[in-house]
Every structure is written in structure tokens, then in C-alpha cells.
Amino acid sequence: MHIVVCVKHVPDPEAAFSMFKIDEQAKKVVPAPGLPWVMSPFDEQAVEAALRIREKLPDTRISVMTLGPEAARNALKHGLAMGADDGVLLADAAFEDSDSYTTAYTLAAAIRKLGNCDLVLTGRQAADWDAGVVGAGTAELLGVPVIAFAKEVRIDGSAVRVERVLDDGTEIVEAPLPALVTVSNELGAARAPNLRETMRAARKPVVVWSAADLGLHAGEVGAAGSRCVRERVFVPAKDNRCEMVEGATPEDQAMKLVQRLREAKVI
């Protein structure tokens, strides 16, 4: 059994809003210098799901994969310290400013290059943009079934059996392997890396692949191949005003409030 877990390197979700600035001209969110970057918490739970599968199927190899700059290696190190066996870093200037489509496109190419992958796990969404479409997009490009919002993931012979979260409960879904599953926070807390695995992580192999290594052209990845057009990024203007409605009695106040709302064409 070979499981690939796709993870993302994101600004710490616990950071204060004041740690981010908006560059309206570049249409980007700019994190402040020194802001810590971490593995997206949903992706931590995807790694945890893979580790739970390996506890039941010891002959399981877990690879963690991420797309990003050299600094994204820290997300791989965290996954390796949790217990994954090896890592893949997709780093190339051509990958910069990827949208959901080009991210999925690149991940799918890397998973095909790895070969012999039985199961792909991702978080239900990334903790920065919260789009939640890369997992399903990767499955579509790989031509494999996808099950989203997994609360529990089990391997049953040549199939994956998933308890997935619905708005009003859960349901059990099965799909033949190979398949892709997006893992939800209902899986439960991910384990913290222990000292033994943290020390071993430094010796675990990490390969670095560029667009050329994946057989991809610069024009089909990153910003050049993106299908999402970002029209504007801005901080919404706040124009809050408070107006006190006075009156001799509560009924009088209510009548004046209704009159004021009608004048404002709210009702």
C-alpha cells in the first residue's frame, strides 16, 4: 500500500489579522516579515489518517508532497516527523502564483511520476484561501474516484471505505482503489511529532522536482496556466454609524424606528 498525502505550507492560521497587509496593486495578501508558516491543519489530519491506516496495514509507505518555495520544506519535515516515510517538494519559479487548477495539475503530474500510488489523501481545504477544490481537481485529473469530507478512512481489500460528514449526519461510502479522499477536521486531533520521529525525519529522503522533471512546460503551470482571474483584493471599507432613537415610551420609540427605516428605504 502506497499513500500520498498532499500538504500545504500556509501562514499560521492563529496569527492576528494585523500580521497581513493587502497590496491592491499586485492583488495579493502580504504576510508580515517573521510571520510563522506551518502545515495547514486540515492537511495534518490527512497525515494522521494515513498513519492510522498504516497502524492497521504495517506494510504501508506514506509519502508527503507539497508545492511551494524552498521554505515549504518545513511542511514536509513536519509530516516526516509525524511518521511519514519520504517527501516530495515541487519547487520551481514556474509554479509561483498557482491557482487551484494549476496546483491540482502539478500535483497530479507529480503523483503520476511517483507511480504505484493506491490512495491520495488531502485536507478538505487549505487554511489560507479555504477554496477546498484542489483535492477534487487532482482526482479528476488523475481519473480516480474522490470522496470528500472524510471523518474516518479505512482500507477494505481493494477498496477504500470512508465515513464522510454531511450537513445532517454522516454516511458510509466505498470506492475502488486507487482513489482520493479529502479529510475533514471531524477525524480528530492529529498526533504531535515525538522526539524519536523528529530525529529520524532529518534522515528521511526528500526529492525536489521542477516543472521540467514532471514534463511540464512553464506556460501550463503557475500564474501562466491559471484559469482563475483575480479581479481585486481589498479591505472592505467600514462606514458604521449609530443613531439613537428617542421616545417617551417604548411604543413611541418603535414608531419612530419604523419611520426612520422607511425613510432609509430599508423596509
Stockholm file with secondary structure:
# STOCKHOLM 1.0

chainA/1-267         MHIVVCVKHVPDPEAAFSMFKIDEQAKKVVPAPGLPWVMSPFDEQAVEAALRIREKLPDTRISVMTLGPEAARNALKHGLAMGADDGVLLADAAFEDSDSYTTAYTLAAAIRKLGNCDLVLTGRQAADWDAGVVGAGTAELLGVPVIAFAKEVRIDGSAVRVERVLDDGTEIVEAPLPALVTVSNELGAARAPNLRETMRAARKPVVVWSAADLGLHAGEVGAAGSRCVRERVFVPAKDNRCEMVEGATPEDQAMKLVQRLREAKVI
#=GR chainA/1-267 SS CEEEEECCEEECTTSCGGGEEEETTTTEEEECTTCCEEECHHHHHHHHHHHHHHHHCSSCEEEEEEESCGGGHHHHHHHHHHTCSEEEEECCGGGTTCCHHHHHHHHHHHHHHHCCCCEEEEESSCTTTCCCCHHHHHHHHHTCCEEEEEEEEEEETTEEEEEEEETTEEEEEEEESSEEEEECGGGCCCCCCCHHHHHHHTTSCEEEECTTTTTCCGGGSHHHHCCCCCCCCCCCCCCCCCCCCCCSSHHHHHHHHHHHHHHTTCC
#=GC SS_cons         CEEEEECCEEECTTSCGGGEEEETTTTEEEECTTCCEEECHHHHHHHHHHHHHHHHCSSCEEEEEEESCGGGHHHHHHHHHHTCSEEEEECCGGGTTCCHHHHHHHHHHHHHHHCCCCEEEEESSCTTTCCCCHHHHHHHHHTCCEEEEEEEEEEETTEEEEEEEETTEEEEEEEESSEEEEECGGGCCCCCCCHHHHHHHTTSCEEEECTTTTTCCGGGSHHHHCCCCCCCCCCCCCCCCCCCCCCSSHHHHHHHHHHHHHHTTCC
//
